[in-house]
Amino acid sequence: MDTTPKNLSHLFAQLGLAADEQSLETFIAGITLPGDDCMSVAPFWNKAQGAFIKEAMIQDSNWSE
């Protein structure tokens, strides 16, 4: 059973991004998601990050919440 906490810092670590509180706040403050675009195609992800998010959403994994 996977007991990894499902929060932003762990998601960012999984995506290979800085996961400290300041980095999270800076990232969130500087992004926008235009219109009704799906999170996985957001312009601020690289291809691998977008694929990870898309796969998580298709599988309805805990990360997709």
All heavy atoms as TSV, in Angstrom:
chain	resi	resn	atom	element	x	y	z
A	1	MET	N	N	0.842	-1.180	0.000
A	1	MET	CA	C	0.000	0.000	0.000
A	1	MET	C	C	0.889	1.246	0.000
A	1	MET	O	O	1.829	1.346	0.766
A	1	MET	CB	C	-0.897	-0.020	1.238
A	1	MET	CG	C	-1.835	1.152	1.295
A	1	MET	SD	S	-3.154	0.834	2.458
A	1	MET	CE	C	-2.908	2.144	3.609
A	2	ASP	N	N	0.566	2.168	-0.874
A	2	ASP	CA	C	1.343	3.400	-0.986
A	2	ASP	C	C	0.892	4.382	0.087
A	2	ASP	O	O	-0.262	4.796	0.111
A	2	ASP	CB	C	1.144	4.008	-2.372
A	2	ASP	CG	C	1.947	5.272	-2.582
A	2	ASP	OD1	O	2.790	5.607	-1.724
A	2	ASP	OD2	O	1.731	5.935	-3.604
A	3	THR	N	N	1.807	4.755	0.964
A	3	THR	CA	C	1.468	5.686	2.048
A	3	THR	C	C	2.107	7.063	1.842
A	3	THR	O	O	2.137	7.866	2.756
A	3	THR	CB	C	1.915	5.113	3.408
A	3	THR	OG1	O	3.332	4.901	3.371
A	3	THR	CG2	C	1.195	3.812	3.724
A	4	THR	N	N	2.590	7.308	0.616
A	4	THR	CA	C	3.181	8.605	0.306
A	4	THR	C	C	2.117	9.690	0.437
A	4	THR	O	O	1.041	9.561	-0.135
A	4	THR	CB	C	3.734	8.622	-1.126
A	4	THR	OG1	O	4.659	7.556	-1.274
A	4	THR	CG2	C	4.408	9.948	-1.440
A	5	PRO	N	N	2.396	10.763	1.171
A	5	PRO	CA	C	1.411	11.854	1.260
A	5	PRO	C	C	1.119	12.419	-0.131
A	5	PRO	O	O	2.025	12.542	-0.958
A	5	PRO	CB	C	2.105	12.903	2.131
A	5	PRO	CG	C	3.173	12.160	2.864
A	5	PRO	CD	C	3.588	11.033	1.965
A	6	LYS	N	N	-0.111	12.732	-0.391
A	6	LYS	CA	C	-0.513	13.279	-1.689
A	6	LYS	C	C	-0.724	14.782	-1.532
A	6	LYS	O	O	-1.833	15.265	-1.365
A	6	LYS	CB	C	-1.790	12.611	-2.199
A	6	LYS	CG	C	-1.734	11.103	-2.266
A	6	LYS	CD	C	-0.587	10.613	-3.133
A	6	LYS	CE	C	-0.640	9.130	-3.334
A	6	LYS	NZ	N	0.439	8.380	-2.781
A	7	ASN	N	N	0.377	15.523	-1.542
A	7	ASN	CA	C	0.311	16.976	-1.406
A	7	ASN	C	C	1.214	17.604	-2.463
A	7	ASN	O	O	1.892	16.906	-3.213
A	7	ASN	CB	C	0.694	17.410	0.010
A	7	ASN	CG	C	2.057	16.905	0.419
A	7	ASN	OD1	O	2.974	16.832	-0.383
A	7	ASN	ND2	N	2.204	16.539	1.681
A	8	LEU	N	N	1.175	18.916	-2.563
A	8	LEU	CA	C	1.931	19.595	-3.612
A	8	LEU	C	C	3.433	19.360	-3.521
A	8	LEU	O	O	4.089	19.188	-4.539
A	8	LEU	CB	C	1.651	21.096	-3.582
A	8	LEU	CG	C	0.351	21.536	-4.231
A	8	LEU	CD1	C	0.178	23.049	-4.108
A	8	LEU	CD2	C	0.279	21.116	-5.681
A	9	SER	N	N	3.983	19.346	-2.325
A	9	SER	CA	C	5.433	19.176	-2.228
A	9	SER	C	C	5.855	17.799	-2.752
A	9	SER	O	O	6.859	17.681	-3.459
A	9	SER	CB	C	5.937	19.405	-0.808
A	9	SER	OG	O	5.390	18.467	0.080
A	10	HIS	N	N	5.082	16.768	-2.468
A	10	HIS	CA	C	5.418	15.439	-2.976
A	10	HIS	C	C	5.147	15.335	-4.479
A	10	HIS	O	O	5.887	14.684	-5.208
A	10	HIS	CB	C	4.654	14.359	-2.216
A	10	HIS	CG	C	5.253	14.070	-0.887
A	10	HIS	ND1	N	4.863	14.716	0.255
A	10	HIS	CD2	C	6.244	13.230	-0.523
A	10	HIS	CE1	C	5.577	14.271	1.275
A	10	HIS	NE2	N	6.433	13.380	0.820
A	11	LEU	N	N	4.096	15.976	-4.968
A	11	LEU	CA	C	3.837	15.993	-6.406
A	11	LEU	C	C	4.983	16.679	-7.139
A	11	LEU	O	O	5.492	16.169	-8.135
A	11	LEU	CB	C	2.518	16.695	-6.723
A	11	LEU	CG	C	2.231	16.901	-8.214
A	11	LEU	CD1	C	2.137	15.568	-8.946
A	11	LEU	CD2	C	0.971	17.724	-8.404
A	12	PHE	N	N	5.416	17.836	-6.653
A	12	PHE	CA	C	6.513	18.554	-7.292
A	12	PHE	C	C	7.793	17.731	-7.257
A	12	PHE	O	O	8.537	17.709	-8.232
A	12	PHE	CB	C	6.708	19.928	-6.652
A	12	PHE	CG	C	5.821	20.986	-7.244
A	12	PHE	CD1	C	4.454	20.790	-7.358
A	12	PHE	CD2	C	6.351	22.168	-7.684
A	12	PHE	CE1	C	3.638	21.757	-7.920
A	12	PHE	CE2	C	5.546	23.153	-8.247
A	12	PHE	CZ	C	4.181	22.943	-8.358
A	13	ALA	N	N	8.053	17.056	-6.159
A	13	ALA	CA	C	9.229	16.183	-6.083
A	13	ALA	C	C	9.118	15.066	-7.121
A	13	ALA	O	O	10.097	14.737	-7.798
A	13	ALA	CB	C	9.375	15.612	-4.681
A	14	GLN	N	N	7.921	14.494	-7.270
A	14	GLN	CA	C	7.684	13.439	-8.253
A	14	GLN	C	C	7.916	13.960	-9.673
A	14	GLN	O	O	8.386	13.234	-10.537
A	14	GLN	CB	C	6.254	12.923	-8.114
A	14	GLN	CG	C	5.909	11.743	-8.969
A	14	GLN	CD	C	6.505	10.446	-8.476
A	14	GLN	OE1	O	6.938	10.331	-7.335
A	14	GLN	NE2	N	6.537	9.460	-9.316
A	15	LEU	N	N	7.604	15.233	-9.907
A	15	LEU	CA	C	7.781	15.851	-11.221
A	15	LEU	C	C	9.201	16.368	-11.434
A	15	LEU	O	O	9.519	16.903	-12.495
A	15	LEU	CB	C	6.791	17.016	-11.392
A	15	LEU	CG	C	5.324	16.629	-11.492
A	15	LEU	CD1	C	4.447	17.870	-11.426
A	15	LEU	CD2	C	5.055	15.826	-12.754
A	16	GLY	N	N	10.054	16.236	-10.431
A	16	GLY	CA	C	11.438	16.687	-10.557
A	16	GLY	C	C	11.614	18.183	-10.367
A	16	GLY	O	O	12.585	18.768	-10.835
A	17	LEU	N	N	10.668	18.807	-9.673
A	17	LEU	CA	C	10.719	20.249	-9.422
A	17	LEU	C	C	11.113	20.520	-7.980
A	17	LEU	O	O	10.939	19.662	-7.112
A	17	LEU	CB	C	9.347	20.875	-9.693
A	17	LEU	CG	C	8.811	20.729	-11.113
A	17	LEU	CD1	C	7.359	21.184	-11.179
A	17	LEU	CD2	C	9.664	21.518	-12.083
A	18	ALA	N	N	11.616	21.713	-7.721
A	18	ALA	CA	C	11.909	22.108	-6.344
A	18	ALA	C	C	10.615	22.036	-5.535
A	18	ALA	O	O	9.568	22.508	-5.983
A	18	ALA	CB	C	12.477	23.518	-6.307
A	19	ALA	N	N	10.675	21.436	-4.366
A	19	ALA	CA	C	9.460	21.155	-3.609
A	19	ALA	C	C	9.397	21.861	-2.261
A	19	ALA	O	O	8.513	21.581	-1.461
A	19	ALA	CB	C	9.325	19.644	-3.407
A	20	ASP	N	N	10.317	22.794	-2.020
A	20	ASP	CA	C	10.260	23.524	-0.756
A	20	ASP	C	C	9.126	24.552	-0.818
A	20	ASP	O	O	8.619	24.893	-1.890
A	20	ASP	CB	C	11.596	24.201	-0.460
A	20	ASP	CG	C	11.974	25.201	-1.536
A	20	ASP	OD1	O	12.528	24.771	-2.574
A	20	ASP	OD2	O	11.672	26.397	-1.366
A	21	GLU	N	N	8.714	25.048	0.334
A	21	GLU	CA	C	7.562	25.946	0.420
A	21	GLU	C	C	7.732	27.204	-0.430
A	21	GLU	O	O	6.804	27.614	-1.140
A	21	GLU	CB	C	7.300	26.331	1.885
A	21	GLU	CG	C	6.004	27.089	2.061
A	21	GLU	CD	C	5.657	27.307	3.531
A	21	GLU	OE1	O	6.090	26.516	4.378
A	21	GLU	OE2	O	4.937	28.276	3.804
A	22	GLN	N	N	8.899	27.817	-0.399
A	22	GLN	CA	C	9.132	29.034	-1.188
A	22	GLN	C	C	9.019	28.752	-2.683
A	22	GLN	O	O	8.426	29.533	-3.420
A	22	GLN	CB	C	10.498	29.644	-0.861
A	22	GLN	CG	C	10.770	30.933	-1.622
A	22	GLN	CD	C	9.766	32.030	-1.294
A	22	GLN	OE1	O	9.459	32.271	-0.147
A	22	GLN	NE2	N	9.235	32.686	-2.313
A	23	SER	N	N	9.580	27.638	-3.141
A	23	SER	CA	C	9.500	27.285	-4.557
A	23	SER	C	C	8.060	27.032	-4.982
A	23	SER	O	O	7.641	27.449	-6.074
A	23	SER	CB	C	10.347	26.047	-4.848
A	23	SER	OG	O	11.712	26.322	-4.625
A	24	LEU	N	N	7.292	26.363	-4.133
A	24	LEU	CA	C	5.873	26.127	-4.432
A	24	LEU	C	C	5.124	27.449	-4.546
A	24	LEU	O	O	4.351	27.655	-5.494
A	24	LEU	CB	C	5.227	25.254	-3.359
A	24	LEU	CG	C	5.670	23.796	-3.296
A	24	LEU	CD1	C	5.098	23.125	-2.054
A	24	LEU	CD2	C	5.277	23.052	-4.541
A	25	GLU	N	N	5.328	28.333	-3.597
A	25	GLU	CA	C	4.639	29.629	-3.610
A	25	GLU	C	C	5.014	30.447	-4.848
A	25	GLU	O	O	4.143	31.055	-5.479
A	25	GLU	CB	C	4.947	30.406	-2.333
A	25	GLU	CG	C	4.279	29.818	-1.105
A	25	GLU	CD	C	4.624	30.561	0.182
A	25	GLU	OE1	O	5.157	31.689	0.110
A	25	GLU	OE2	O	4.361	29.998	1.255
A	26	THR	N	N	6.286	30.438	-5.210
A	26	THR	CA	C	6.739	31.171	-6.385
A	26	THR	C	C	6.121	30.591	-7.655
A	26	THR	O	O	5.645	31.324	-8.522
A	26	THR	CB	C	8.279	31.139	-6.486
A	26	THR	OG1	O	8.823	31.727	-5.301
A	26	THR	CG2	C	8.782	31.868	-7.711
A	27	PHE	N	N	6.103	29.282	-7.769
A	27	PHE	CA	C	5.522	28.619	-8.937
A	27	PHE	C	C	4.041	28.955	-9.054
A	27	PHE	O	O	3.561	29.370	-10.108
A	27	PHE	CB	C	5.711	27.105	-8.831
A	27	PHE	CG	C	5.170	26.349	-10.014
A	27	PHE	CD1	C	5.963	26.140	-11.129
A	27	PHE	CD2	C	3.880	25.845	-10.013
A	27	PHE	CE1	C	5.472	25.439	-12.226
A	27	PHE	CE2	C	3.378	25.155	-11.103
A	27	PHE	CZ	C	4.181	24.954	-12.210
A	28	ILE	N	N	3.299	28.800	-7.976
A	28	ILE	CA	C	1.853	29.035	-7.982
A	28	ILE	C	C	1.543	30.497	-8.302
A	28	ILE	O	O	0.620	30.788	-9.068
A	28	ILE	CB	C	1.228	28.595	-6.650
A	28	ILE	CG1	C	1.299	27.067	-6.552
A	28	ILE	CG2	C	-0.213	29.074	-6.520
A	28	ILE	CD1	C	0.981	26.510	-5.181
A	29	ALA	N	N	2.306	31.404	-7.751
A	29	ALA	CA	C	2.067	32.829	-7.995
A	29	ALA	C	C	2.330	33.217	-9.451
A	29	ALA	O	O	1.740	34.165	-9.955
A	29	ALA	CB	C	2.937	33.671	-7.066
A	30	GLY	N	N	3.184	32.464	-10.129
A	30	GLY	CA	C	3.583	32.844	-11.469
A	30	GLY	C	C	2.909	32.089	-12.599
A	30	GLY	O	O	3.292	32.242	-13.753
A	31	ILE	N	N	1.911	31.258	-12.301
A	31	ILE	CA	C	1.287	30.475	-13.368
A	31	ILE	C	C	-0.149	30.901	-13.624
A	31	ILE	O	O	-0.817	31.454	-12.753
A	31	ILE	CB	C	1.294	28.962	-13.052
A	31	ILE	CG1	C	0.452	28.654	-11.819
A	31	ILE	CG2	C	2.701	28.438	-12.926
A	31	ILE	CD1	C	0.149	27.199	-11.607
A	32	THR	N	N	-0.586	30.641	-14.819
A	32	THR	CA	C	-1.997	30.755	-15.169
A	32	THR	C	C	-2.319	29.616	-16.122
A	32	THR	O	O	-1.464	29.172	-16.896
A	32	THR	CB	C	-2.330	32.089	-15.866
A	32	THR	OG1	O	-1.533	32.209	-17.031
A	32	THR	CG2	C	-2.106	33.273	-14.951
A	33	LEU	N	N	-3.532	29.142	-16.060
A	33	LEU	CA	C	-3.990	28.091	-16.955
A	33	LEU	C	C	-5.111	28.676	-17.790
A	33	LEU	O	O	-6.200	28.931	-17.286
A	33	LEU	CB	C	-4.467	26.875	-16.154
A	33	LEU	CG	C	-4.807	25.625	-16.949
A	33	LEU	CD1	C	-3.599	25.156	-17.754
A	33	LEU	CD2	C	-5.249	24.517	-16.020
A	34	PRO	N	N	-4.840	28.941	-19.061
A	34	PRO	CA	C	-5.830	29.612	-19.888
A	34	PRO	C	C	-7.072	28.768	-20.146
A	34	PRO	O	O	-6.978	27.559	-20.359
A	34	PRO	CB	C	-5.077	29.877	-21.193
A	34	PRO	CG	C	-3.941	28.927	-21.201
A	34	PRO	CD	C	-3.629	28.618	-19.775
A	35	GLY	N	N	-8.223	29.424	-20.100
A	35	GLY	CA	C	-9.492	28.789	-20.460
A	35	GLY	C	C	-9.770	27.498	-19.730
A	35	GLY	O	O	-9.512	27.365	-18.547
A	36	ASP	N	N	-10.282	26.554	-20.478
A	36	ASP	CA	C	-10.654	25.253	-19.916
A	36	ASP	C	C	-9.606	24.186	-20.204
A	36	ASP	O	O	-9.923	22.999	-20.231
A	36	ASP	CB	C	-12.006	24.808	-20.492
A	36	ASP	CG	C	-13.156	25.671	-20.020
A	36	ASP	OD1	O	-13.046	26.238	-18.915
A	36	ASP	OD2	O	-14.154	25.779	-20.744
A	37	ASP	N	N	-8.369	24.603	-20.440
A	37	ASP	CA	C	-7.319	23.642	-20.750
A	37	ASP	C	C	-7.147	22.632	-19.627
A	37	ASP	O	O	-7.279	22.959	-18.446
A	37	ASP	CB	C	-5.984	24.344	-20.979
A	37	ASP	CG	C	-5.917	25.053	-22.312
A	37	ASP	OD1	O	-6.797	24.815	-23.157
A	37	ASP	OD2	O	-4.980	25.846	-22.502
A	38	CYS	N	N	-6.829	21.425	-20.009
A	38	CYS	CA	C	-6.541	20.368	-19.046
A	38	CYS	C	C	-5.183	20.656	-18.401
A	38	CYS	O	O	-4.256	21.149	-19.047
A	38	CYS	CB	C	-6.510	19.030	-19.766
A	38	CYS	SG	S	-6.152	17.634	-18.698
A	39	MET	N	N	-5.068	20.346	-17.154
A	39	MET	CA	C	-3.829	20.604	-16.412
A	39	MET	C	C	-2.618	19.947	-17.073
A	39	MET	O	O	-1.526	20.496	-17.055
A	39	MET	CB	C	-3.977	20.107	-14.972
A	39	MET	CG	C	-2.802	20.416	-14.123
A	39	MET	SD	S	-2.596	22.169	-13.950
A	39	MET	CE	C	-2.440	22.283	-12.219
A	40	SER	N	N	-2.810	18.792	-17.706
A	40	SER	CA	C	-1.673	18.080	-18.289
A	40	SER	C	C	-1.084	18.778	-19.513
A	40	SER	O	O	0.046	18.488	-19.887
A	40	SER	CB	C	-2.068	16.649	-18.658
A	40	SER	OG	O	-3.036	16.650	-19.684
A	41	VAL	N	N	-1.815	19.692	-20.155
A	41	VAL	CA	C	-1.292	20.394	-21.330
A	41	VAL	C	C	-0.884	21.827	-21.011
A	41	VAL	O	O	-0.619	22.613	-21.911
A	41	VAL	CB	C	-2.300	20.381	-22.511
A	41	VAL	CG1	C	-2.574	18.965	-22.963
A	41	VAL	CG2	C	-3.570	21.107	-22.152
A	42	ALA	N	N	-0.823	22.159	-19.739
A	42	ALA	CA	C	-0.423	23.509	-19.333
A	42	ALA	C	C	0.974	23.810	-19.872
A	42	ALA	O	O	1.840	22.934	-19.903
A	42	ALA	CB	C	-0.437	23.627	-17.815
A	43	PRO	N	N	1.203	25.034	-20.310
A	43	PRO	CA	C	2.471	25.374	-20.954
A	43	PRO	C	C	3.685	25.372	-20.024
A	43	PRO	O	O	4.814	25.397	-20.498
A	43	PRO	CB	C	2.224	26.786	-21.500
A	43	PRO	CG	C	1.121	27.337	-20.673
A	43	PRO	CD	C	0.269	26.167	-20.290
A	44	PHE	N	N	3.471	25.309	-18.730
A	44	PHE	CA	C	4.605	25.359	-17.813
A	44	PHE	C	C	5.175	23.976	-17.490
A	44	PHE	O	O	6.181	23.875	-16.813
A	44	PHE	CB	C	4.232	26.091	-16.510
A	44	PHE	CG	C	2.865	25.768	-15.970
A	44	PHE	CD1	C	2.632	24.631	-15.243
A	44	PHE	CD2	C	1.811	26.630	-16.219
A	44	PHE	CE1	C	1.380	24.347	-14.748
A	44	PHE	CE2	C	0.554	26.371	-15.729
A	44	PHE	CZ	C	0.335	25.216	-14.988
A	45	TRP	N	N	4.567	22.882	-17.975
A	45	TRP	CA	C	5.119	21.538	-17.787
A	45	TRP	C	C	5.970	21.170	-18.990
A	45	TRP	O	O	5.663	21.533	-20.112
A	45	TRP	CB	C	4.020	20.478	-17.672
A	45	TRP	CG	C	3.003	20.643	-16.609
A	45	TRP	CD1	C	1.661	20.598	-16.772
A	45	TRP	CD2	C	3.202	20.842	-15.206
A	45	TRP	NE1	N	1.016	20.779	-15.578
A	45	TRP	CE2	C	1.938	20.930	-14.597
A	45	TRP	CE3	C	4.327	20.985	-14.398
A	45	TRP	CZ2	C	1.779	21.130	-13.235
A	45	TRP	CZ3	C	4.163	21.182	-13.035
A	45	TRP	CH2	C	2.894	21.245	-12.468
A	46	ASN	N	N	6.994	20.373	-18.768
A	46	ASN	CA	C	7.683	19.795	-19.910
A	46	ASN	C	C	6.901	18.553	-20.351
A	46	ASN	O	O	5.908	18.178	-19.715
A	46	ASN	CB	C	9.168	19.504	-19.607
A	46	ASN	CG	C	9.370	18.420	-18.565
A	46	ASN	OD1	O	8.615	17.457	-18.462
A	46	ASN	ND2	N	10.434	18.563	-17.766
A	47	LYS	N	N	7.320	17.879	-21.424
A	47	LYS	CA	C	6.554	16.739	-21.950
A	47	LYS	C	C	6.410	15.615	-20.927
A	47	LYS	O	O	5.342	15.029	-20.790
A	47	LYS	CB	C	7.195	16.207	-23.222
A	47	LYS	CG	C	6.938	17.069	-24.426
A	47	LYS	CD	C	7.460	16.402	-25.676
A	47	LYS	CE	C	7.090	17.248	-26.884
A	47	LYS	NZ	N	7.379	16.560	-28.130
A	48	ALA	N	N	7.469	15.301	-20.229
A	48	ALA	CA	C	7.429	14.208	-19.260
A	48	ALA	C	C	6.490	14.548	-18.096
A	48	ALA	O	O	5.738	13.678	-17.626
A	48	ALA	CB	C	8.826	13.904	-18.735
A	49	GLN	N	N	6.528	15.780	-17.626
A	49	GLN	CA	C	5.652	16.184	-16.526
A	49	GLN	C	C	4.185	16.142	-16.961
A	49	GLN	O	O	3.327	15.649	-16.232
A	49	GLN	CB	C	6.032	17.580	-16.043
A	49	GLN	CG	C	7.390	17.627	-15.390
A	49	GLN	CD	C	7.937	19.035	-15.246
A	49	GLN	OE1	O	7.563	19.947	-15.988
A	49	GLN	NE2	N	8.844	19.218	-14.300
A	50	GLY	N	N	3.904	16.660	-18.153
A	50	GLY	CA	C	2.541	16.626	-18.671
A	50	GLY	C	C	2.048	15.200	-18.843
A	50	GLY	O	O	0.892	14.880	-18.528
A	51	ALA	N	N	2.924	14.314	-19.327
A	51	ALA	CA	C	2.558	12.902	-19.501
A	51	ALA	C	C	2.262	12.252	-18.157
A	51	ALA	O	O	1.317	11.460	-18.033
A	51	ALA	CB	C	3.675	12.153	-20.225
A	52	PHE	N	N	3.065	12.563	-17.142
A	52	PHE	CA	C	2.834	12.009	-15.799
A	52	PHE	C	C	1.459	12.440	-15.289
A	52	PHE	O	O	0.687	11.624	-14.780
A	52	PHE	CB	C	3.923	12.480	-14.827
A	52	PHE	CG	C	3.665	12.071	-13.397
A	52	PHE	CD1	C	4.003	10.811	-12.960
A	52	PHE	CD2	C	3.073	12.956	-12.507
A	52	PHE	CE1	C	3.751	10.430	-11.642
A	52	PHE	CE2	C	2.815	12.595	-11.191
A	52	PHE	CZ	C	3.162	11.322	-10.765
A	53	ILE	N	N	1.136	13.712	-15.445
A	53	ILE	CA	C	-0.150	14.229	-14.964
A	53	ILE	C	C	-1.297	13.603	-15.758
A	53	ILE	O	O	-2.304	13.178	-15.186
A	53	ILE	CB	C	-0.177	15.761	-15.032
A	53	ILE	CG1	C	0.809	16.322	-14.003
A	53	ILE	CG2	C	-1.578	16.314	-14.790
A	53	ILE	CD1	C	1.055	17.796	-14.108
A	54	LYS	N	N	-1.145	13.514	-17.081
A	54	LYS	CA	C	-2.192	12.920	-17.915
A	54	LYS	C	C	-2.433	11.473	-17.517
A	54	LYS	O	O	-3.582	11.034	-17.368
A	54	LYS	CB	C	-1.803	13.008	-19.391
A	54	LYS	CG	C	-2.855	12.456	-20.318
A	54	LYS	CD	C	-2.462	12.636	-21.764
A	54	LYS	CE	C	-3.554	12.105	-22.685
A	54	LYS	NZ	N	-3.193	12.323	-24.097
A	55	GLU	N	N	-1.361	10.700	-17.345
A	55	GLU	CA	C	-1.485	9.299	-16.959
A	55	GLU	C	C	-2.153	9.170	-15.590
A	55	GLU	O	O	-3.017	8.307	-15.390
A	55	GLU	CB	C	-0.111	8.634	-16.936
A	55	GLU	CG	C	-0.164	7.153	-16.603
A	55	GLU	CD	C	1.201	6.503	-16.643
A	55	GLU	OE1	O	2.047	6.926	-17.456
A	55	GLU	OE2	O	1.423	5.576	-15.850
A	56	ALA	N	N	-1.781	10.026	-14.656
A	56	ALA	CA	C	-2.392	9.987	-13.322
A	56	ALA	C	C	-3.888	10.268	-13.399
A	56	ALA	O	O	-4.688	9.630	-12.711
A	56	ALA	CB	C	-1.707	10.999	-12.402
A	57	MET	N	N	-4.272	11.197	-14.255
A	57	MET	CA	C	-5.691	11.532	-14.385
A	57	MET	C	C	-6.464	10.397	-15.063
A	57	MET	O	O	-7.569	10.066	-14.651
A	57	MET	CB	C	-5.839	12.840	-15.151
A	57	MET	CG	C	-5.289	14.026	-14.352
A	57	MET	SD	S	-5.208	15.555	-15.283
A	57	MET	CE	C	-6.929	16.004	-15.285
A	58	ILE	N	N	-5.879	9.780	-16.091
A	58	ILE	CA	C	-6.534	8.655	-16.773
A	58	ILE	C	C	-6.735	7.492	-15.805
A	58	ILE	O	O	-7.783	6.849	-15.798
A	58	ILE	CB	C	-5.715	8.219	-18.005
A	58	ILE	CG1	C	-5.825	9.276	-19.101
A	58	ILE	CG2	C	-6.169	6.851	-18.518
A	58	ILE	CD1	C	-4.868	9.066	-20.259
A	59	GLN	N	N	-5.737	7.239	-14.978
A	59	GLN	CA	C	-5.804	6.132	-14.019
A	59	GLN	C	C	-6.581	6.499	-12.761
A	59	GLN	O	O	-6.762	5.657	-11.886
A	59	GLN	CB	C	-4.396	5.684	-13.637
A	59	GLN	CG	C	-3.638	5.083	-14.776
A	59	GLN	CD	C	-2.205	4.726	-14.397
A	59	GLN	OE1	O	-1.736	5.017	-13.296
A	59	GLN	NE2	N	-1.509	4.090	-15.312
A	60	ASP	N	N	-7.031	7.752	-12.679
A	60	ASP	CA	C	-7.717	8.253	-11.488
A	60	ASP	C	C	-6.892	7.969	-10.229
A	60	ASP	O	O	-7.410	7.575	-9.199
A	60	ASP	CB	C	-9.117	7.657	-11.358
A	60	ASP	CG	C	-9.986	8.415	-10.366
A	60	ASP	OD1	O	-9.742	9.620	-10.170
A	60	ASP	OD2	O	-10.900	7.805	-9.777
A	61	SER	N	N	-5.591	8.194	-10.353
A	61	SER	CA	C	-4.690	7.941	-9.228
A	61	SER	C	C	-4.861	9.010	-8.148
A	61	SER	O	O	-5.477	10.044	-8.368
A	61	SER	CB	C	-3.241	7.921	-9.710
A	61	SER	OG	O	-2.787	9.228	-9.969
A	62	ASN	N	N	-4.285	8.744	-7.017
A	62	ASN	CA	C	-4.355	9.706	-5.910
A	62	ASN	C	C	-3.693	11.027	-6.289
A	62	ASN	O	O	-4.082	12.074	-5.781
A	62	ASN	CB	C	-3.690	9.142	-4.666
A	62	ASN	CG	C	-4.471	8.019	-4.058
A	62	ASN	OD1	O	-5.681	7.924	-4.251
A	62	ASN	ND2	N	-3.808	7.118	-3.356
A	63	TRP	N	N	-2.699	10.989	-7.194
A	63	TRP	CA	C	-2.015	12.216	-7.613
A	63	TRP	C	C	-2.954	13.141	-8.384
A	63	TRP	O	O	-2.728	14.328	-8.466
A	63	TRP	CB	C	-0.802	11.907	-8.475
A	63	TRP	CG	C	0.317	11.308	-7.711
A	63	TRP	CD1	C	0.774	10.025	-7.812
A	63	TRP	CD2	C	1.134	11.932	-6.721
A	63	TRP	NE1	N	1.814	9.828	-6.949
A	63	TRP	CE2	C	2.054	10.987	-6.263
A	63	TRP	CE3	C	1.161	13.206	-6.175
A	63	TRP	CZ2	C	3.006	11.275	-5.294
A	63	TRP	CZ3	C	2.110	13.489	-5.209
A	63	TRP	CH2	C	3.013	12.524	-4.780
A	64	SER	N	N	-3.978	12.581	-9.017
A	64	SER	CA	C	-4.839	13.414	-9.869
A	64	SER	C	C	-5.763	14.338	-9.070
A	64	SER	O	O	-6.345	15.251	-9.617
A	64	SER	CB	C	-5.660	12.541	-10.816
A	64	SER	OG	O	-6.572	11.728	-10.113
A	65	GLU	N	N	-5.912	14.090	-7.806
A	65	GLU	CA	C	-6.755	14.964	-6.986
A	65	GLU	C	C	-6.104	16.299	-6.807
A	65	GLU	O	O	-6.678	17.305	-6.644
A	65	GLU	CB	C	-7.017	14.332	-5.634
A	65	GLU	CG	C	-7.830	13.057	-5.747
A	65	GLU	CD	C	-8.093	12.419	-4.396
A	65	GLU	OE1	O	-7.997	13.087	-3.364
A	65	GLU	OE2	O	-8.388	11.224	-4.391
